[in-house]
Amino acid sequence: MTRTPLLHLLLIVTASFAAFAPPAAARTASPSECSPSIRWESVAPDGSPAGAEQDSAAPRFELGHLTVPENRSRPEGRTIELAFVRLPSTAAEPGDPIVYLNGGPGQPATPLIRSPERLAAFDALRDLGDVILLDQRGTGRSTPSLICRWSEPPDPTVFLPSDESIADLRDRFARCVETLRDDGIDLSAFNTRESADDLEDLRRALGAERLRLLAFSYGSHLAMATIRRHGDHLGPVVAVGIEGPDHTWKLPFTFDTQVAKIARLAAADATVGPAEPDLVATLRKALDRLADQPLVVTLHDPFRDEEVQVPVGPDGFRRILLWDLGDTNDLPWFPALIHQVAHGETGLLSWFVTKRYRQVGAGLSAMNLAMDCASGVSATRRARIEAEAATSLFGDVANDIYSLWCPVLGDVDLGAVFRAPIASDVPTLFVSGTLDCKTPPFQAEELRWGFPRGQTLTVVNAGHESMLPEPEVQRAIVEFLATGRTGVSRVELPSPAFVPVDRTDR
């Protein structure tokens, strides 16, 4: 079966490109510059600096630039800058700062100031202490940026895939890496261990005794590394959507289980149940049909400014499903999508393919791949993945990016010690959604065993992106960051409301 490393390429583009556009330069460090220091400025939500022409009533934010070593194993090397927004505490006596770590890897946090609704979610945390929205190294306004944009459109067979599209994507990544290295960027320094040490430098620069962490998705992977390396300087930690030290590579049966769970919910749904009593069987039918004859979607290519035909084969369809299989925003559409593909129809498929095609064409974040390749996988987990992939509906399409693209970066693996189990007394709340197959709840349970002061919070019927916005979850987070404990262990959301199988518009 021919495979292409598309899934993770797609995953990183949307949020990364929503960030501010920083310069790509870094500078050479002198020994005196190796101690943490912060440069402050005032910015508006659109990123314009103080003094820029704008509405006088527009809110202002404190934007900090923290200077840190690019590679701490090379003390005479370059420095880089980390950007962050500080939301000042509203408390009379603020406690330890709370740092928000976004996911991806590759998604910055400072663009949150552009959304009053999303920013309002942090208001209750400001009652506890300053809130720091950090752009991790390589993302957002932090410099250098590891975003590579394309000068040519994607190969139309990217969802088939073809040998040409595989070679095209591999060549694009190789050119991206070469360009960044020509700029003097040490890609081996863009890993989770260095980012954990960045947080310790941030703590020192802020003059804080401890930091509290609120981490989402990949941010929880970074939080675990920070607990291991700097736990003595951390207060309570909340991790939402848990990716532990050895969870970067995904277990194929996780996705089979997710489809089976969706199938049970869909069968019980009055809207789709009569038409789709066995969604697992229908998915097998859809994959078999695409293997025999790919479906062709006609879409407008904004890069060529013309209509193009994009064929979709079984692996391309697997990747489209895996993209949002754990996201309850798109999950209600999946029974209809699978049903239509199984019957040779392209109604909903056209919407999904158009969206992903345009994201592929936008570019990629080398930070995402550098971080994941450095985190790597243990031999034990890799053997389990290979065994499950042999019979999984999804094979190993979620991980083939690593074997295809990581060699371009060279030997960046952080090794077995980085992926070893963690034992810590840091109070940690592990928040998981029962419909989240990107970071499934059993990963939280696996980690919590090493945390005697750890708790789990299960959000029933929540997907990967729908836990943090839930008000009851937010209240539990505030309580835990304030006290190191919460009385909430379970929050129940309604079951997904599936769309009819004949619905073709979105």
Backbone torsions as a table, in degrees:
resi	resn	phi	psi	omega
1	MET	NA	125.6	179.1
2	THR	-76.9	137.5	-177.1
3	ARG	-128.1	153.7	175.8
4	THR	-134.7	142.9	-176.3
5	PRO	-80.6	64.7	-173.0
6	LEU	-91.5	-38.6	-168.2
7	LEU	-54.5	-53.7	-175.3
8	HIS	-73.4	-29.8	172.5
9	LEU	-57.1	-44.7	-179.1
10	LEU	-68.3	-38.3	-172.4
11	LEU	-60.7	-26.7	-167.5
12	ILE	-97.5	-7.8	-164.9
13	VAL	-80.0	-46.6	-166.5
14	THR	-59.5	-57.5	-175.7
15	ALA	-70.9	-33.0	-178.2
16	SER	-64.1	-41.6	-176.4
17	PHE	-78.9	-9.7	175.8
18	ALA	-78.7	-6.8	-175.5
19	ALA	-78.3	170.0	171.6
20	PHE	-62.2	153.6	179.8
21	ALA	-96.8	105.5	-177.4
22	PRO	-91.2	164.8	170.5
23	PRO	-71.1	161.1	-175.7
24	ALA	-97.2	-0.3	-172.0
25	ALA	-83.3	147.2	166.8
26	ALA	-125.9	167.6	-176.9
27	ARG	-127.1	164.4	-177.9
28	THR	-79.7	136.2	-176.2
29	ALA	-88.6	145.2	165.9
30	SER	-102.9	159.3	-176.6
31	PRO	-54.6	-35.4	-177.1
32	SER	-70.0	-19.5	-178.5
33	GLU	-86.7	0.5	-175.0
34	CYS	-81.3	-12.4	174.9
35	SER	-81.3	145.0	-174.2
36	PRO	-64.4	136.2	176.3
37	SER	-145.1	152.3	-177.1
38	ILE	-123.2	134.4	170.8
39	ARG	-106.6	127.7	-174.6
40	TRP	-107.5	147.8	169.1
41	GLU	-150.8	167.2	178.8
42	SER	-106.3	134.5	-179.2
43	VAL	-133.2	159.0	173.1
44	ALA	-95.0	169.1	179.9
45	PRO	-55.1	-29.6	179.9
46	ASP	-83.4	1.0	177.6
47	GLY	93.0	-3.2	-179.0
48	SER	-70.3	138.8	-176.4
49	PRO	-76.0	172.0	176.6
50	ALA	-58.6	139.9	179.1
51	GLY	94.1	-16.5	178.9
52	ALA	-69.8	149.1	-179.8
53	GLU	-67.4	124.1	-178.2
54	GLN	-167.2	173.2	176.7
55	ASP	-61.6	124.2	-177.5
56	SER	-64.5	-20.6	-179.8
57	ALA	-87.2	-4.6	-178.4
58	ALA	-66.7	141.6	-179.7
59	PRO	-67.0	154.4	176.6
60	ARG	-118.4	151.3	-179.4
61	PHE	-132.0	150.6	175.9
62	GLU	-84.3	116.8	177.8
63	LEU	-105.2	120.7	179.3
64	GLY	-105.2	147.7	175.6
65	HIS	-123.8	111.7	-178.1
66	LEU	-98.9	125.5	178.0
67	THR	-89.3	125.3	179.9
68	VAL	-136.9	160.2	174.8
69	PRO	-65.4	143.7	174.5
70	GLU	-68.2	-46.1	-179.2
71	ASN	-134.9	110.0	-174.0
72	ARG	-70.7	-13.7	174.3
73	SER	-80.3	-6.4	177.8
74	ARG	-125.7	77.9	-171.9
75	PRO	-61.8	-21.6	178.8
76	GLU	-91.9	7.1	-177.1
77	GLY	-82.8	-163.0	-175.3
78	ARG	-76.6	164.2	169.1
79	THR	-111.0	159.8	173.6
80	ILE	-128.4	170.1	178.4
81	GLU	-118.9	136.0	173.3
82	LEU	-105.0	130.7	179.0
83	ALA	-99.6	144.6	175.9
84	PHE	-154.1	152.1	173.3
85	VAL	-104.4	132.0	176.0
86	ARG	-103.3	121.8	173.1
87	LEU	-96.8	107.8	-173.2
88	PRO	-61.3	143.9	179.4
89	SER	-65.4	147.4	174.5
90	THR	-96.8	2.0	-178.3
91	ALA	-80.6	148.2	176.1
92	ALA	-64.9	-37.1	177.0
93	GLU	-128.6	88.1	-175.2
94	PRO	-63.2	143.7	174.1
95	GLY	-88.1	-161.0	-178.9
96	ASP	-60.3	143.8	177.6
97	PRO	-60.0	150.8	177.4
98	ILE	-112.5	120.5	-178.2
99	VAL	-103.7	125.9	175.9
100	TYR	-92.3	125.0	179.7
101	LEU	-110.0	113.9	-177.6
102	ASN	-82.4	173.6	-173.1
103	GLY	-96.6	-155.8	-178.9
104	GLY	126.3	-93.7	-4.3
105	PRO	-65.4	149.4	178.6
106	GLY	126.7	-5.4	-178.2
107	GLN	-95.1	117.9	178.7
108	PRO	-74.2	165.4	-179.9
109	ALA	-108.7	-24.8	-175.9
110	THR	-63.0	-28.1	178.0
111	PRO	-62.5	-10.9	178.1
112	LEU	-61.0	-23.1	180.0
113	ILE	-67.8	-13.6	178.4
114	ARG	-78.8	-14.5	-175.6
115	SER	-116.6	102.6	179.8
116	PRO	-56.5	-36.2	-179.1
117	GLU	-66.7	-46.0	-179.7
118	ARG	-69.7	-35.3	179.6
119	LEU	-67.1	-33.1	-179.1
120	ALA	-62.0	-23.1	179.4
121	ALA	-64.4	-19.1	-179.1
122	PHE	-93.8	-2.7	-176.2
123	ASP	-60.0	-42.8	-179.0
124	ALA	-66.4	-31.2	178.0
125	LEU	-69.0	-29.1	179.4
126	ARG	-67.4	-19.4	173.8
127	ASP	-68.1	-17.4	-178.5
128	LEU	-96.9	-34.3	-176.6
129	GLY	175.9	178.7	175.0
130	ASP	-59.5	144.2	175.6
131	VAL	-110.7	127.4	-177.7
132	ILE	-108.8	121.2	174.5
133	LEU	-100.5	103.2	-169.2
134	LEU	-99.0	130.7	166.1
135	ASP	-88.9	106.2	-179.4
136	GLN	-60.8	161.8	-176.7
137	ARG	-53.3	134.9	179.1
138	GLY	87.4	0.6	-175.3
139	THR	-124.7	157.4	170.0
140	GLY	55.3	-129.8	-179.5
141	ARG	-83.8	-5.7	175.6
142	SER	-67.3	148.3	-178.6
143	THR	-124.0	140.0	3.8
144	PRO	-78.6	160.0	172.2
145	SER	-88.0	140.5	178.9
146	LEU	-106.4	23.6	177.2
147	ILE	-81.6	129.7	173.1
148	CYS	-114.7	125.4	177.5
149	ARG	-106.1	150.1	-174.6
150	TRP	-91.8	148.4	174.5
151	SER	-99.6	-2.0	179.6
152	GLU	-137.0	154.0	-177.6
153	PRO	-71.7	162.6	179.0
154	PRO	-71.0	160.0	174.9
155	ASP	-68.2	130.2	-177.8
156	PRO	-61.3	-17.8	-179.3
157	THR	-92.3	19.2	-175.2
158	VAL	-61.6	-25.7	179.5
159	PHE	-100.6	10.8	177.9
160	LEU	-80.6	-50.9	-17.7
161	PRO	-88.1	173.4	175.8
162	SER	-116.5	167.0	175.4
163	ASP	-59.0	-34.8	-179.2
164	GLU	-67.0	-42.8	-178.5
165	SER	-70.1	-34.9	176.7
166	ILE	-63.7	-47.0	179.4
167	ALA	-63.4	-36.7	180.0
168	ASP	-62.9	-47.7	-179.3
169	LEU	-66.5	-41.0	179.3
170	ARG	-63.0	-40.6	-180.0
171	ASP	-66.7	-38.5	178.8
172	ARG	-62.3	-43.7	-179.7
173	PHE	-66.2	-42.0	179.6
174	ALA	-61.1	-41.0	178.3
175	ARG	-67.5	-35.9	176.2
176	CYS	-61.0	-48.7	-180.0
177	VAL	-61.1	-43.2	-179.0
178	GLU	-63.1	-41.7	179.7
179	THR	-63.7	-44.0	-179.9
180	LEU	-64.6	-41.8	178.9
181	ARG	-67.1	-35.5	176.0
182	ASP	-63.3	-27.5	175.9
183	ASP	-80.0	1.8	177.9
184	GLY	87.6	10.6	-177.5
185	ILE	-82.3	129.9	178.8
186	ASP	-90.7	94.7	-176.5
187	LEU	-66.0	-22.0	177.4
188	SER	-67.8	-15.6	180.0
189	ALA	-87.9	-5.8	-179.4
190	PHE	-96.7	83.5	-178.6
191	ASN	-143.5	169.4	-173.3
192	THR	-70.0	-30.0	177.4
193	ARG	-64.5	-45.3	177.6
194	GLU	-64.1	-38.2	179.1
195	SER	-65.1	-35.9	176.1
196	ALA	-62.6	-40.9	177.8
197	ASP	-69.9	-29.0	173.2
198	ASP	-59.1	-40.2	-179.9
199	LEU	-65.1	-37.4	176.9
200	GLU	-65.9	-40.2	175.9
201	ASP	-64.6	-37.0	176.9
202	LEU	-62.3	-44.0	178.5
203	ARG	-58.1	-47.4	-178.5
204	ARG	-63.9	-41.8	-178.4
205	ALA	-66.3	-32.9	177.9
206	LEU	-78.3	-11.9	-177.6
207	GLY	71.8	26.9	-177.6
208	ALA	-94.4	142.5	176.0
209	GLU	-69.0	-37.6	-179.7
210	ARG	-145.0	162.1	168.6
211	LEU	-114.9	148.1	166.6
212	ARG	-106.9	143.9	-175.1
213	LEU	-118.8	137.1	168.0
214	LEU	-120.1	112.3	-169.8
215	ALA	-122.6	138.8	179.5
216	PHE	-122.3	130.0	172.8
217	SER	57.4	-122.1	177.8
218	TYR	-53.9	-30.5	177.8
219	GLY	-55.1	-31.4	177.5
220	SER	-70.1	-32.1	174.8
221	HIS	-61.8	-44.4	176.1
222	LEU	-65.7	-40.1	179.3
223	ALA	-61.4	-40.8	179.2
224	MET	-63.9	-41.2	177.7
225	ALA	-64.0	-36.3	179.4
226	THR	-70.3	-38.9	175.4
227	ILE	-60.5	-43.4	-179.4
228	ARG	-63.1	-42.2	-172.1
229	ARG	-90.6	-30.5	-172.0
230	HIS	-138.6	32.9	-176.3
231	GLY	-59.2	-29.0	-179.9
232	ASP	-65.3	-17.5	-178.2
233	HIS	-112.5	23.9	178.2
234	LEU	-118.9	140.4	169.1
235	GLY	-91.4	-155.7	179.5
236	PRO	-56.6	145.6	179.8
237	VAL	-124.0	136.5	173.2
238	VAL	-118.1	124.4	179.4
239	ALA	-116.8	122.1	-176.9
240	VAL	-113.6	118.1	-174.6
241	GLY	75.2	89.0	-162.3
242	ILE	-89.0	123.0	169.0
243	GLU	-119.5	105.0	-178.9
244	GLY	-79.0	-175.4	-175.6
245	PRO	-60.4	-29.3	-178.1
246	ASP	-119.5	36.4	-178.4
247	HIS	-112.9	8.0	-176.9
248	THR	-64.8	-47.0	174.4
249	TRP	-78.1	137.3	-171.4
250	LYS	-96.7	145.4	177.8
251	LEU	-84.0	121.7	-175.9
252	PRO	-56.1	-38.9	-176.9
253	PHE	-65.9	-17.5	174.5
254	THR	-57.9	-40.8	-177.4
255	PHE	-76.2	-35.0	174.7
256	ASP	-62.5	-42.4	178.3
257	THR	-62.2	-40.4	179.6
258	GLN	-62.3	-43.9	178.4
259	VAL	-62.1	-40.6	178.9
260	ALA	-63.3	-38.1	178.2
261	LYS	-67.6	-42.6	177.6
262	ILE	-63.6	-39.0	179.7
263	ALA	-60.3	-41.5	179.3
264	ARG	-65.4	-42.7	178.6
265	LEU	-66.0	-40.6	-179.0
266	ALA	-66.9	-39.1	-179.9
267	ALA	-63.5	-31.1	-179.9
268	ALA	-86.8	-5.2	-177.5
269	ASP	-85.3	129.6	-177.0
270	ALA	-65.1	-24.4	-177.5
271	THR	-76.1	-45.6	-172.8
272	VAL	-113.1	-15.3	-176.1
273	GLY	-54.4	-47.3	-179.5
274	PRO	-61.5	-32.9	-178.8
275	ALA	-87.7	-24.5	-176.1
276	GLU	-134.3	73.2	179.8
277	PRO	-75.8	-16.6	-178.5
278	ASP	-143.2	85.1	-175.9
279	LEU	-67.2	-30.2	178.9
280	VAL	-62.9	-46.3	178.4
281	ALA	-63.4	-37.2	179.5
282	THR	-67.1	-37.5	176.9
283	LEU	-64.0	-41.2	176.5
284	ARG	-59.7	-42.0	179.1
285	LYS	-63.0	-41.3	-179.7
286	ALA	-64.3	-44.2	179.9
287	LEU	-65.5	-39.9	177.6
288	ASP	-64.0	-40.8	-179.4
289	ARG	-63.7	-43.1	-179.6
290	LEU	-67.9	-31.3	176.5
291	ALA	-66.9	-37.0	178.9
292	ASP	-74.6	-41.6	-176.9
293	GLN	-153.7	104.2	178.4
294	PRO	-57.2	147.3	173.1
295	LEU	-85.9	144.4	-177.8
296	VAL	-111.2	127.2	178.6
297	VAL	-109.0	129.7	174.6
298	THR	-97.7	125.2	-177.6
299	LEU	-140.6	163.8	175.8
300	HIS	-87.3	121.8	179.4
301	ASP	-89.3	108.9	-178.2
302	PRO	-68.9	-19.0	-179.2
303	PHE	-79.9	-34.4	176.1
304	ARG	-96.8	-15.3	-173.9
305	ASP	55.4	48.6	178.1
306	GLU	-156.7	166.2	177.0
307	GLU	-77.1	135.9	177.2
308	VAL	-131.0	153.8	175.7
309	GLN	-102.7	125.6	-176.6
310	VAL	-117.0	107.6	178.0
311	PRO	-77.4	145.0	-179.9
312	VAL	-121.9	118.1	176.0
313	GLY	-99.9	-175.7	-176.2
314	PRO	-62.6	-41.5	179.2
315	ASP	-68.5	-36.7	176.0
316	GLY	-62.3	-40.3	178.8
317	PHE	-68.2	-39.4	176.6
318	ARG	-56.1	-42.9	-177.6
319	ARG	-69.4	-37.0	176.1
320	ILE	-61.4	-41.4	177.7
321	LEU	-67.5	-45.7	-176.3
322	LEU	-63.5	-29.9	-179.7
323	TRP	-53.4	-47.4	-172.4
324	ASP	-122.9	16.7	-177.8
325	LEU	-63.2	-23.8	178.6
326	GLY	-104.2	12.0	-177.6
327	ASP	-109.8	114.2	-176.6
328	THR	-73.1	-4.0	171.7
329	ASN	-72.7	-37.2	-179.9
330	ASP	-101.3	-22.3	-175.9
331	LEU	-53.7	-38.2	179.2
332	PRO	-60.3	-17.2	-179.3
333	TRP	-89.6	-13.1	-169.8
334	PHE	-68.1	-39.8	175.6
335	PRO	-57.4	-42.3	178.9
336	ALA	-66.8	-41.6	179.6
337	LEU	-61.4	-48.5	-179.2
338	ILE	-65.1	-42.0	178.9
339	HIS	-59.1	-46.4	-177.2
340	GLN	-66.8	-42.1	179.5
341	VAL	-63.9	-39.9	178.6
342	ALA	-61.8	-25.0	179.8
343	HIS	-102.8	15.1	175.1
344	GLY	75.0	20.8	-178.1
345	GLU	-103.5	147.2	-175.1
346	THR	-116.4	14.2	-176.3
347	GLY	-53.4	-69.7	179.5
348	LEU	-71.3	-32.7	179.6
349	LEU	-56.8	-37.9	179.9
350	SER	-59.3	-41.3	-179.4
351	TRP	-63.8	-47.4	-178.2
352	PHE	-65.9	-43.4	-178.6
353	VAL	-65.3	-42.2	179.3
354	THR	-59.9	-45.9	-179.4
355	LYS	-61.0	-47.9	-175.8
356	ARG	-72.6	-36.6	178.6
357	TYR	-59.1	-44.9	-179.7
358	ARG	-66.7	-34.1	178.5
359	GLN	-71.1	-38.2	175.7
360	VAL	-60.2	-40.7	-177.6
361	GLY	-71.2	-17.3	-176.4
362	ALA	-73.0	-30.7	-178.4
363	GLY	134.0	-165.0	179.1
364	LEU	-148.6	164.2	174.6
365	SER	-104.9	112.6	176.3
366	ALA	-65.3	-21.2	177.2
367	MET	-61.8	-41.7	-179.8
368	ASN	-58.1	-49.2	-177.4
369	LEU	-70.7	-38.7	179.5
370	ALA	-62.0	-44.1	-179.5
371	MET	-63.7	-49.0	-177.6
372	ASP	-67.1	-39.8	178.9
373	CYS	-65.1	-36.1	178.6
374	ALA	-69.3	-37.7	179.6
375	SER	-67.9	-38.5	170.9
376	GLY	64.6	-156.5	-175.8
377	VAL	-150.3	144.3	176.0
378	SER	-75.6	157.8	178.0
379	ALA	-61.3	-36.2	-179.7
380	THR	-65.3	-45.8	-179.4
381	ARG	-69.2	-37.1	179.9
382	ARG	-63.9	-40.3	178.2
383	ALA	-63.4	-39.1	178.7
384	ARG	-65.6	-40.9	178.8
385	ILE	-60.6	-45.7	-179.5
386	GLU	-62.6	-39.8	179.0
387	ALA	-66.5	-42.8	-179.6
388	GLU	-69.7	-36.7	-176.5
389	ALA	-62.6	-25.3	-177.3
390	ALA	-62.0	-29.1	-178.1
391	THR	-123.7	-2.6	-179.3
392	SER	-69.2	145.7	173.2
393	LEU	-60.0	-24.0	-174.7
394	PHE	-105.0	0.1	-178.0
395	GLY	54.7	-134.5	178.0
396	ASP	-123.1	35.6	-177.0
397	VAL	-67.1	-19.7	-179.8
398	ALA	-74.1	-18.1	-174.0
399	ASN	-119.6	-7.8	-172.4
400	ASP	-67.3	-15.7	174.4
401	ILE	-56.7	-36.1	-172.5
402	TYR	-70.8	-44.1	-179.9
403	SER	-72.1	-24.7	-178.6
404	LEU	-86.5	-37.5	-171.4
405	TRP	-109.3	-29.2	-178.3
406	CYS	-58.0	-35.9	177.4
407	PRO	-58.0	-23.8	177.8
408	VAL	-64.2	-31.1	-179.0
409	LEU	-82.1	-16.5	-176.5
410	GLY	85.8	-160.1	-176.1
411	ASP	-83.8	91.2	-179.5
412	VAL	-114.5	0.4	-175.7
413	ASP	-59.6	131.9	-178.9
414	LEU	-78.8	-12.6	171.2
415	GLY	92.6	176.1	-173.0
416	ALA	-65.2	-34.1	-178.5
417	VAL	-62.8	-39.2	178.6
418	PHE	-62.1	-35.7	-175.1
419	ARG	-92.3	1.7	-177.3
420	ALA	-67.5	157.6	176.7
421	PRO	-59.0	154.1	-178.9
422	ILE	-111.4	136.0	170.0
423	ALA	-122.6	124.7	-174.2
424	SER	-152.9	148.6	175.0
425	ASP	-93.4	2.0	178.6
426	VAL	-64.7	124.6	177.2
427	PRO	-60.6	122.6	-173.8
428	THR	-137.0	130.0	176.4
429	LEU	-104.0	122.4	179.6
430	PHE	-102.6	114.1	-175.8
431	VAL	-107.6	125.9	-177.0
432	SER	-135.7	149.7	175.4
433	GLY	-107.1	140.2	-176.3
434	THR	-71.4	-15.7	176.1
435	LEU	-110.0	24.5	177.5
436	ASP	-102.0	105.6	178.2
437	CYS	-97.2	-4.7	173.8
438	LYS	-73.7	-44.2	177.3
439	THR	-133.1	75.5	-170.6
440	PRO	-66.5	156.0	-175.1
441	PRO	-57.0	-30.2	-177.4
442	PHE	-65.6	-21.3	175.6
443	GLN	-69.3	-36.3	176.4
444	ALA	-65.2	-43.3	179.7
445	GLU	-64.1	-37.3	178.4
446	GLU	-60.5	-41.1	-179.3
447	LEU	-76.8	-39.1	-172.2
448	ARG	-60.2	-26.2	-179.6
449	TRP	-57.7	-28.9	179.3
450	GLY	-90.1	5.3	-176.6
451	PHE	-121.3	92.4	-178.8
452	PRO	-61.2	-21.9	177.1
453	ARG	-105.9	22.6	-179.6
454	GLY	-93.1	153.8	174.7
455	GLN	-135.0	156.7	174.1
456	THR	-115.9	145.9	174.1
457	LEU	-127.0	116.9	-179.4
458	THR	-101.1	128.0	179.6
459	VAL	-108.8	102.7	-175.4
460	VAL	-68.2	132.4	179.3
461	ASN	69.9	15.2	175.9
462	ALA	-94.5	140.4	172.5
463	GLY	-95.8	-169.1	-173.5
464	HIS	-62.4	-42.0	-174.3
465	GLU	-93.4	-2.8	-171.8
466	SER	-107.0	10.4	178.5
467	MET	-84.7	-51.7	-176.2
468	LEU	-59.6	-38.3	-178.4
469	PRO	-71.4	-13.1	-174.6
470	GLU	-72.1	122.4	-175.7
471	PRO	-55.7	-41.7	-178.8
472	GLU	-66.7	-34.3	175.5
473	VAL	-66.7	-42.4	179.1
474	GLN	-61.4	-38.6	178.6
475	ARG	-65.2	-40.0	178.0
476	ALA	-65.2	-37.3	178.5
477	ILE	-63.1	-46.6	179.6
478	VAL	-60.9	-45.1	179.9
479	GLU	-60.3	-42.7	-176.8
480	PHE	-70.7	-42.2	179.2
481	LEU	-66.2	-26.1	179.1
482	ALA	-80.1	-36.2	-169.7
483	THR	-123.8	-14.5	-175.4
484	GLY	82.4	12.9	177.7
485	ARG	-159.9	161.3	176.0
486	THR	-147.1	149.6	177.6
487	GLY	-88.4	1.2	-177.7
488	VAL	-99.5	124.3	177.7
489	SER	-119.8	-9.2	-175.8
490	ARG	-154.0	132.2	173.4
491	VAL	-126.6	133.0	-176.3
492	GLU	-114.9	123.5	177.0
493	LEU	-103.7	161.6	177.9
494	PRO	-64.2	155.1	174.7
495	SER	-65.8	154.7	178.7
496	PRO	-59.3	144.5	175.7
497	ALA	-98.9	101.4	-174.5
498	PHE	-74.9	149.0	178.2
499	VAL	-88.0	154.8	179.5
500	PRO	-59.6	150.1	-175.4
501	VAL	-69.6	-15.8	179.5
502	ASP	-96.3	6.4	178.8
503	ARG	-76.9	123.2	-176.0
504	THR	-116.5	-9.7	-178.1
505	ASP	-106.4	149.1	176.2
506	ARG	-131.7	NA	NA
